[in-house]
Amino acid sequence: MSLTLVFILLAGTGLMGVAVGWVFRWLWSLARKSSLEVEVKQILLDAREKAEAILTEADTEAKEKVAIAEGTLTEKEEKLTRQEERVFKREESLDKKQGELENEIGAVKQKIEEVKQIKERADQLVKERADELARVAGLNKEEAKTQLFHELEKENETDFMVRLQKLEQSGMERLERRARDILVTSIHRLGNSVAQDTMATAITIPNDEIKGKIIGKEGRNIKAFERATGVEVIIDDTPGSIVLSSYDPVRRAVARVALENLIIDGRIQPAKIEEMVEKAKGEVTKIIKEKGEAAAFEAGVLNLDPKLIQILGRLHFRTSYGQSVLQHSLEMAHIAGMIAEEVGANPAVARAGALLHDIGKALDHEVQGTHVEIGRRLLAKFGVSEDVIKAMQAHHEEYPYETPESMIVQVADAISGGRPGARRDSVEQYIKRLADIEGIANSFGGVEKSYAISAGREVRVFVKPDEMSDFAARELARNIALRIEGDLKYPGEIKVVVFRETRAIEFAR
């Protein structure tokens, strides 16, 4: 009973507590609600005040911007107005200038027409004058013109001569000075021996008893030797010497090597002779290869075909006017390279063209054609560049000068062949060249006499003064030089000097 009562009291107390809590919560909620409404009203009041301030400020700023915009607009309108005025004035000025220009163009056209009329009238007057002169003189227009030019040339011949001499002298002095400097520099930088080869080779023997062994019984050994080598063996009373003679230098070289080996061996008989000759041919072939390689290396011409080098080496045994062709070609290569460097050409092409310019002479007795044409075919066959072929093919003027290097090779050829002592002529060839030079000079009209001097390097021509003027004498010198260039072959150059002299003689009695 008491326990039930306790529970009831506890339940009643709990309910009262809940009721009291609810009442307190309701009162607190009312108080909180009142506080929030006050805050909201305050916030709304503050927001209205800020909005009014912002609106006021925005209104003020808008009014200021409108005022600025109105001022800017007014200023732009004023500028636009001023620009329109300037454009209008410029248009007026352009219209005015265009009118003036049209007036000037009209005036110019009128003057052009007047000039045309004046020119036509002048041409007409000149034609009428020429026709009248021709009618009076009994000549047609071309004859009158020719006669007029002839008279003018005759009257002003002295002036023409003086001016031509001045121009020619000043130009030639500059060119000759430059050419002389280049050539002298090239020649001085290269000083080679100019010893000449001949058509015979002398062999030194230890004693004259060897001569009998070489001749053999009834001449058997010497006949076998001459048959195997193709050379002539000359054995005379000259002590300690035997001479081998042949036009083929390669055969002479083979014979020399074979004979020297036979003399060293001591066993001179037909079988041994044939053995030594074959051995000598191998040695000479080796020498030819070595000479070709050495020449190409010294000239700085590389990457040549080995067969072409072998052919080049054969020039070691060839001569031209007593001058070794290989030595001549090597000397030319050095000179051509130096000249090319001086004038700005290609030194490599010039050296190669000079070294290979006479390569055809190594085969000219075996192949038909000139040595230049043979050389061109050889170089093309072995893949030598076209520039080198063009450089070498013109050294005898068989082909035109297509490149600067071709002219340089021709100059180097003349320098090498024209050096004192480098070449020699036979007496017959020397006399014939002098006679040919004098014959060419005497073939021209007005020539009284001519003399070839200085070993054919200068010809002096005396003309008849009453038949030839100074102007014609200069023209004669040029014509003689051109004829000599076209008709004769010669090393170096030939100087043509024409003399015209008038003497007035009177006697006082």
Secondary structure as UniProt FT lines:
FT   HELIX           2..137
FT   HELIX           141..155
FT   HELIX           157..189
FT   STRAND          200..204
FT   HELIX           209..215
FT   HELIX           217..219
FT   HELIX           220..229
FT   STRAND          232..234
FT   TURN            239..240
FT   STRAND          241..245
FT   HELIX           249..265
FT   HELIX           270..299
FT   HELIX           306..313
FT   HELIX           314..317
FT   STRAND          319..320
FT   TURN            321..322
FT   STRAND          323..324
FT   HELIX           325..343
FT   HELIX           347..355
FT   TURN            356..358
FT   HELIX           359..362
FT   TURN            363..366
FT   HELIX           371..381
FT   TURN            382..383
FT   HELIX           386..393
FT   TURN            394..396
FT   HELIX           404..418
FT   TURN            420..421
FT   HELIX           427..442
FT   TURN            445..446
FT   STRAND          447..453
FT   TURN            454..457
FT   STRAND          458..463
FT   TURN            465..467
FT   HELIX           470..487
FT   STRAND          495..499
//
